[in-house]
Amino acid sequence: MKTEFKKYVSEKAELVNKYISEYNLEFFSPDDLADAAISYPLSGGKRLRPVVTMLCAGLFGGKEAENAALPVACGAELFHNWTLIHDDIIDNDDFRRGNPTAHKRIYENSLKYGMSQAITEEYGRSISILAGDRLHSLSICMMSELRKNPSVSLAVPLEIIAMAENEYVGELISGEAIDVCNGMMFDSSYDSLKYFSENEDRIISMMRGKTGILYAFCCVAGGMIGLNTADSGHPMLNALKKFAIDCGIAFQLRDDILGVVSDEKTLGKPVGSDIREGKKTTILTETFRNASAEEREFLTKNVGNKNADSKDIKAIAGLFEKRGGIKYTENLAEKYIQSSLANLKVIPDNQYKKILVQWAEYMIGRDY
């Protein structure tokens, strides 16, 4: 991580953490709802979304715009967190950032009520769905704080909120739906893996909606504040949107690689969980394309097997390396980053742009 970028992230993450922790949370009741809702935003995280929001505000409007963007940046972080709560329920994940997921946390906490395990698990899921809904509404409340800034046109926060709740949430949920469809409607049978190896665009489309589009919102919203314009179709903002979507895809590609090559402590969740879940990744599809008949049979049998032992997971990871799945995905991530950076050519050079380039490079160079 380059010095300028590291310093910028550290400074802005501190501001974000302070703002979120001090924001009015009095409407969170009962206690289990509050616990589930605030457990994600208060557990830390990389804060890449709020950081890039402030960065893009500064890109056009300097320090004043950068500071003005703080409530929108924090709102974007909460927006991201409500999607994570729902995502973890859909995926039945037990851990997030090394801590129990919201539904798992509430399930474990509610065992003291003496209910059966089935009822307690249902209670954890139900409360967490509501917590995600509440966090969604709070994210919009945070973004609306921008209206109080006299240096920003009132039309700007109105358009930012309209964008978030219409265009961007629509694309994000579509990406989530494609992910669910990829995982549930298509199993890990031979025909399914063959289909995805021939239709990689379906995986990339999911990444665009599930990851890239929220980064795009952050860049565009920040840019709107910096330019003090409600015109989200401004040429500079269109360039930032394309930049961010490609960065988001590269980020997700890197995430898939880390899910295979990282370790549990660094990753914050069990390594190999994507394999056990049968997640369709470019690593898997490229490996399947290049695998022998015997190797394809092994993949079909073990990918998506929730009870696969560590030996099988290690063997699959070995195939990913041997048959080029990991290298292919690394190259694909690099391709998307280079594509993203090409969009910045129309943006005037300044210190903020320099850090924005470093932010993009971090997306594929990170180890967690």
matplotlib code that plots the C-alpha trace (Angstrom):
import matplotlib.pyplot as plt

x = [0.0, 1.6, 2.3, -0.1, -3.0, -2.3, -2.3, -5.4, -7.3, -6.2, -7.3, -10.7, -11.5, -11.0, -13.4, -15.9, -15.7, -16.2, -19.2, -20.9, -20.3, -21.6, -24.7, -28.2, -29.1, -32.0, -34.5, -33.0, -35.2, -35.4, -31.9, -31.5, -32.4, -29.9, -27.2, -27.7, -27.8, -24.8, -22.6, -21.4, -20.7, -19.0, -16.8, -14.5, -13.8, -11.7, -13.9, -13.1, -16.5, -16.6, -13.0, -13.5, -16.7, -14.6, -11.8, -14.0, -15.5, -12.0, -11.1, -13.3, -14.0, -10.9, -10.9, -14.2, -16.1, -14.2, -15.3, -18.9, -19.1, -18.6, -22.3, -22.9, -19.7, -20.9, -24.4, -22.8, -20.9, -24.2, -25.8, -23.1, -23.5, -27.3, -26.6, -24.0, -26.5, -29.0, -26.2, -24.9, -28.5, -28.9, -25.5, -26.0, -22.5, -21.4, -18.6, -18.0, -14.6, -13.7, -16.9, -20.2, -22.6, -25.7, -28.1, -25.6, -24.9, -28.6, -29.1, -26.3, -27.4, -31.0, -30.2, -30.6, -34.4, -34.7, -36.3, -35.6, -32.7, -34.9, -37.0, -33.8, -32.2, -35.4, -35.5, -31.8, -32.6, -35.9, -34.3, -31.3, -33.5, -35.3, -31.9, -30.7, -33.9, -33.4, -29.8, -30.9, -33.3, -30.5, -28.1, -30.5, -31.0, -27.2, -27.0, -29.8, -27.6, -25.9, -28.9, -27.8, -24.5, -25.1, -22.3, -24.0, -27.1, -30.2, -30.7, -27.5, -28.5, -32.0, -30.5, -28.0, -30.7, -32.9, -30.0, -29.3, -32.9, -33.7, -30.9, -28.2, -30.2, -32.0, -28.7, -27.3, -30.3, -30.3, -26.6, -27.6, -30.4, -28.1, -25.7, -28.6, -29.7, -26.1, -25.7, -29.2, -30.7, -27.4, -25.8, -22.3, -23.1, -21.0, -23.6, -23.7, -20.0, -19.8, -22.5, -20.6, -17.3, -19.0, -20.9, -18.4, -20.2, -22.9, -20.3, -19.0, -22.5, -23.1, -19.9, -20.9, -24.2, -23.2, -19.9, -19.1, -22.3, -22.0, -18.5, -19.9, -22.5, -19.8, -17.7, -20.6, -22.1, -18.7, -18.1, -21.5, -20.7, -17.3, -18.8, -21.9, -24.1, -27.3, -26.4, -25.3, -24.8, -22.0, -19.2, -16.7, -19.1, -19.8, -16.0, -15.9, -18.8, -17.1, -13.9, -15.6, -17.5, -14.4, -12.6, -15.4, -15.2, -11.4, -12.0, -14.4, -12.0, -9.3, -11.7, -12.2, -8.5, -8.0, -10.7, -8.4, -4.9, -5.3, -5.5, -8.5, -7.1, -6.3, -9.5, -11.9, -13.7, -12.8, -10.6, -12.3, -15.8, -16.5, -15.6, -17.9, -20.7, -20.2, -19.6, -19.3, -16.0, -13.7, -11.2, -13.5, -14.6, -11.1, -9.9, -12.9, -12.1, -8.5, -9.1, -8.9, -12.0, -10.9, -10.3, -13.7, -15.3, -13.5, -14.6, -18.2, -18.2, -16.5, -17.3, -20.5, -20.0, -20.6, -19.0, -15.8, -12.8, -9.6, -7.9, -10.4, -10.4, -6.6, -6.8, -9.2, -7.1, -4.2, -6.2, -7.0, -3.2, -2.3, -5.0, -4.5, -7.6, -5.9, -3.4, -6.3, -8.3, -5.2, -4.8, -8.5, -8.4, -5.4, -7.3, -10.2, -8.0, -6.2, -9.6, -10.8, -7.7, -8.2, -11.4, -9.5, -7.7, -10.4, -10.1, -7.7, -4.5, -4.2, -3.2, -6.7, -6.4, -3.0, -4.5, -7.5, -5.1, -3.4, -6.9, -7.5, -4.2, -4.9, -8.0, -6.0, -2.9, -4.5, -4.1, -7.3]
y = [0.0, 3.3, 5.9, 8.6, 6.2, 4.5, 7.9, 9.1, 5.9, 6.0, 9.6, 9.3, 5.9, 7.5, 10.3, 7.7, 5.6, 8.6, 9.9, 6.5, 5.8, 9.2, 9.2, 9.0, 5.4, 5.9, 4.4, 0.9, -1.1, -3.8, -4.6, -7.6, -5.4, -2.8, -5.5, -7.0, -3.7, -1.9, -5.0, -4.6, -0.9, -0.8, -3.9, -1.9, -3.0, -1.4, 1.6, 1.7, 3.0, 6.1, 6.8, 6.9, 9.0, 11.7, 11.2, 11.9, 15.0, 16.3, 15.5, 18.3, 20.5, 20.3, 20.1, 21.9, 19.4, 16.5, 17.4, 18.1, 14.6, 12.9, 12.2, 10.8, 8.7, 7.3, 6.7, 4.7, 2.6, 1.8, 1.1, -1.4, -3.0, -3.6, -5.5, -7.6, -8.6, -9.8, -11.4, -13.4, -14.7, -15.8, -17.5, -19.0, -17.6, -17.9, -15.4, -11.9, -10.0, -12.8, -12.2, -14.1, -12.8, -10.9, -13.8, -16.1, -13.5, -13.1, -16.9, -17.4, -14.6, -15.8, -19.3, -17.9, -17.6, -21.4, -21.8, -24.7, -24.5, -24.3, -21.4, -19.6, -19.9, -18.5, -15.7, -14.8, -14.7, -12.7, -10.1, -9.7, -9.2, -6.4, -5.0, -4.8, -3.0, -0.5, 0.0, 0.8, 3.5, 4.9, 5.1, 7.4, 9.5, 10.0, 11.0, 13.5, 15.4, 16.9, 19.1, 21.1, 22.2, 25.8, 25.4, 22.6, 23.0, 21.3, 19.6, 17.6, 15.5, 15.0, 13.6, 11.4, 9.8, 9.3, 7.6, 5.4, 4.3, 3.8, 3.2, 1.9, -0.2, -1.7, -2.8, -4.0, -6.2, -7.5, -8.5, -10.3, -12.1, -13.3, -14.5, -16.5, -17.9, -18.9, -20.7, -22.3, -22.8, -24.0, -26.7, -28.0, -30.8, -31.4, -29.6, -26.6, -26.2, -26.6, -23.9, -21.4, -22.2, -21.2, -18.2, -16.4, -13.1, -14.3, -14.3, -10.9, -9.5, -10.6, -8.9, -5.7, -5.5, -7.0, -5.1, -2.6, -0.7, 0.5, 1.7, 3.6, 5.2, 6.3, 7.8, 9.6, 10.9, 12.2, 13.8, 15.5, 17.1, 18.2, 19.7, 20.9, 19.5, 17.4, 16.3, 12.7, 12.3, 14.9, 13.6, 13.6, 11.6, 9.1, 8.6, 8.0, 5.6, 3.4, 3.6, 2.4, -0.4, -1.9, -1.4, -3.2, -6.2, -6.3, -6.1, -9.1, -11.1, -10.5, -11.5, -14.9, -15.4, -14.6, -17.1, -19.8, -18.7, -16.7, -18.0, -18.0, -15.4, -12.9, -13.6, -13.5, -16.6, -20.2, -20.7, -22.8, -21.7, -20.6, -24.1, -25.8, -23.4, -24.2, -20.5, -19.9, -18.0, -17.4, -19.5, -22.5, -22.0, -21.6, -24.6, -26.6, -25.5, -26.8, -29.9, -33.5, -35.7, -37.2, -33.8, -32.5, -35.5, -34.7, -31.0, -32.0, -34.4, -32.0, -28.4, -27.5, -30.3, -28.6, -31.6, -31.6, -32.3, -30.2, -32.8, -32.3, -28.5, -28.6, -30.8, -28.5, -25.5, -27.4, -27.9, -24.2, -23.5, -26.4, -25.6, -21.9, -20.7, -18.5, -17.0, -16.4, -14.5, -12.5, -11.4, -10.7, -8.5, -6.6, -6.2, -4.6, -2.3, -1.1, -0.5, 1.4, 3.7, 4.6, 6.3, 8.7, 10.3, 12.9, 13.9, 16.8, 15.8, 16.7, 15.0, 13.5, 11.8, 10.4, 8.8, 7.6, 5.7, 4.2, 3.2, 1.3, -0.4, -1.5, -3.3, -6.0, -5.9, -6.3, -9.5, -9.3]
z = [0.0, -1.1, 1.5, 0.3, -0.1, 3.3, 5.0, 3.3, 4.1, 7.8, 8.2, 6.5, 8.1, 11.5, 10.6, 9.3, 12.4, 14.6, 12.6, 12.6, 16.3, 17.3, 15.0, 16.6, 17.1, 19.4, 17.0, 17.3, 19.6, 20.9, 22.0, 19.7, 16.7, 17.7, 18.3, 14.9, 13.1, 14.5, 14.8, 11.2, 10.9, 14.3, 13.6, 11.3, 7.8, 5.1, 4.7, 0.9, -0.1, 2.2, 1.4, -2.3, -1.9, -0.1, -2.5, -5.5, -3.8, -3.2, -6.8, -8.1, -5.0, -2.8, 0.9, 1.5, -0.7, 0.7, 4.2, 3.0, 1.6, 5.0, 5.8, 2.3, 2.6, 6.0, 4.6, 1.7, 4.3, 6.1, 2.7, 2.0, 5.5, 5.2, 2.0, 3.8, 6.6, 4.0, 1.9, 4.9, 5.6, 2.0, 2.0, 5.5, 6.4, 10.1, 10.0, 8.7, 9.4, 11.8, 13.9, 14.0, 11.3, 12.5, 12.3, 13.9, 16.6, 17.5, 17.4, 19.9, 22.1, 22.2, 23.3, 26.8, 26.2, 26.3, 22.9, 20.6, 18.3, 15.2, 16.6, 17.8, 14.4, 12.8, 15.3, 14.5, 10.7, 11.2, 13.5, 11.2, 8.1, 10.0, 11.2, 7.6, 6.7, 9.5, 8.6, 5.0, 6.2, 8.5, 5.6, 3.7, 6.9, 7.0, 3.3, 3.9, 6.4, 3.3, 2.9, 6.0, 4.3, 3.0, 0.4, -1.4, -3.6, -2.1, -5.4, -4.9, -1.8, -3.3, -6.5, -4.6, -2.5, -5.6, -7.4, -4.4, -4.0, -7.7, -10.2, -7.9, -5.4, -8.4, -10.1, -6.8, -6.0, -9.6, -9.0, -5.8, -7.6, -10.3, -7.6, -5.9, -9.3, -10.1, -6.8, -6.4, -9.8, -11.3, -9.2, -9.5, -11.9, -15.0, -17.2, -14.9, -14.7, -18.5, -18.9, -16.8, -18.4, -21.7, -20.2, -18.1, -18.7, -16.3, -13.5, -14.5, -14.7, -11.1, -10.0, -11.7, -9.9, -6.6, -6.1, -8.9, -8.8, -5.2, -5.8, -8.8, -6.6, -4.2, -6.9, -8.7, -5.4, -4.3, -7.7, -7.6, -4.3, -5.6, -8.7, -6.8, -9.5, -9.5, -13.1, -12.5, -16.2, -16.3, -18.6, -15.7, -13.6, -16.3, -16.5, -12.7, -12.9, -15.6, -13.6, -10.4, -12.0, -13.5, -10.1, -8.4, -10.7, -10.2, -6.4, -6.5, -8.7, -6.1, -3.4, -5.1, -5.3, -1.6, -0.8, -2.2, -1.4, 1.9, 5.4, 7.8, 10.2, 7.4, 5.5, 8.5, 7.3, 6.6, 3.5, 1.0, 1.9, -1.6, -2.8, -0.3, -1.3, -5.0, -5.8, -9.5, -10.1, -13.0, -11.2, -11.3, -14.9, -16.3, -14.3, -15.6, -19.2, -18.9, -16.8, -17.9, -17.9, -14.6, -13.1, -14.3, -12.6, -9.4, -9.5, -10.2, -7.2, -4.7, -5.6, -3.7, -1.2, 2.2, 3.9, 1.8, 4.0, 4.1, 1.9, -0.9, -0.6, -0.8, -3.9, -5.6, -4.8, -6.3, -9.5, -9.6, -9.6, -12.0, -14.6, -14.6, -12.9, -10.4, -12.9, -15.4, -12.7, -11.7, -15.3, -15.7, -12.6, -14.0, -17.3, -15.5, -13.5, -16.7, -18.3, -15.2, -15.2, -18.9, -17.8, -15.6, -18.6, -18.9, -15.2, -14.5, -12.7, -9.0, -5.7, -5.3, -8.7, -7.8, -4.7, -6.7, -9.0, -5.9, -4.6, -7.9, -7.7, -4.1, -5.3, -6.9, -4.7, -1.3, 0.8, 2.8]

ax = plt.figure().add_subplot(projection="3d")
ax.plot(x, y, z, "-o")
ax.set_aspect("equal")
plt.show()
